[in-house]
């Protein structure tokens, strides 16, 4: 699980300061788990962090599609400003 420090770390800290629970996630025996799951007041936001302009890998696209079909909100974030906007 690679970290995107210029995006993931400041966005996660911002969310925590605003009362969100943040958990880095990975699946056992399966690829494509989005990086961080945030929860607050019964709401869950799932985020895949990417380097600016870097596309999703095919297994990530497939898993995000499955999660969205199941009714979860999943965002792909490649810059801190877009991440901050999720938690305002």
WOJO-V334982 format. One record per residue. N is the residue number from 1. RES is the residue in three letters. SS is DSSP state (alpha for helix, beta for strand, coil for the rest). D_CENTER is the distance of its C-alpha to the mean C-alpha in whole Angstrom. Layout:
N_RES_SS_D_CENTER ; N_RES_SS_D_CENTER
//
This chain:
1_UNK_coil_12 ; 2_UNK_coil_13 ; 3_UNK_coil_11 ; 4_UNK_coil_11 ; 5_UNK_alpha_13 ; 6_UNK_alpha_14 ; 7_UNK_alpha_11 ; 8_UNK_alpha_8 ; 9_UNK_alpha_11 ; 10_UNK_alpha_13 ; 11_UNK_alpha_10 ; 12_UNK_alpha_9 ; 13_UNK_alpha_13 ; 14_UNK_alpha_13 ; 15_UNK_alpha_12 ; 16_UNK_alpha_14 ; 17_UNK_alpha_17 ; 18_UNK_coil_16 ; 19_UNK_coil_16 ; 20_UNK_coil_13 ; 21_UNK_beta_13 ; 22_UNK_beta_10 ; 23_UNK_beta_10 ; 24_UNK_beta_9 ; 25_UNK_coil_9 ; 26_UNK_coil_12 ; 27_UNK_coil_14 ; 28_UNK_coil_18 ; 29_UNK_coil_20 ; 30_UNK_coil_17 ; 31_UNK_coil_15 ; 32_UNK_coil_12 ; 33_UNK_coil_9 ; 34_UNK_coil_5 ; 35_UNK_coil_5 ; 36_UNK_beta_4 ; 37_UNK_beta_6 ; 38_UNK_beta_8 ; 39_UNK_beta_11 ; 40_UNK_beta_14 ; 41_UNK_coil_18 ; 42_UNK_coil_17 ; 43_UNK_beta_14 ; 44_UNK_beta_10 ; 45_UNK_beta_7 ; 46_UNK_beta_5 ; 47_UNK_beta_1 ; 48_UNK_beta_4 ; 49_UNK_beta_6 ; 50_UNK_coil_9 ; 51_UNK_coil_13 ; 52_UNK_coil_14 ; 53_UNK_coil_16 ; 54_UNK_coil_15 ; 55_UNK_coil_14 ; 56_UNK_coil_12 ; 57_UNK_coil_14 ; 58_UNK_alpha_16 ; 59_UNK_alpha_15 ; 60_UNK_alpha_11 ; 61_UNK_alpha_13 ; 62_UNK_alpha_15 ; 63_UNK_alpha_12 ; 64_UNK_alpha_10 ; 65_UNK_alpha_14 ; 66_UNK_alpha_15 ; 67_UNK_alpha_12 ; 68_UNK_alpha_13 ; 69_UNK_alpha_16 ; 70_UNK_coil_16 ; 71_UNK_coil_15 ; 72_UNK_coil_12 ; 73_UNK_beta_10 ; 74_UNK_beta_7 ; 75_UNK_beta_6 ; 76_UNK_beta_6 ; 77_UNK_beta_7 ; 78_UNK_coil_10 ; 79_UNK_coil_12 ; 80_UNK_alpha_12 ; 81_UNK_alpha_14 ; 82_UNK_alpha_12 ; 83_UNK_alpha_9 ; 84_UNK_alpha_12 ; 85_UNK_alpha_13 ; 86_UNK_alpha_10 ; 87_UNK_coil_12 ; 88_UNK_coil_16
//
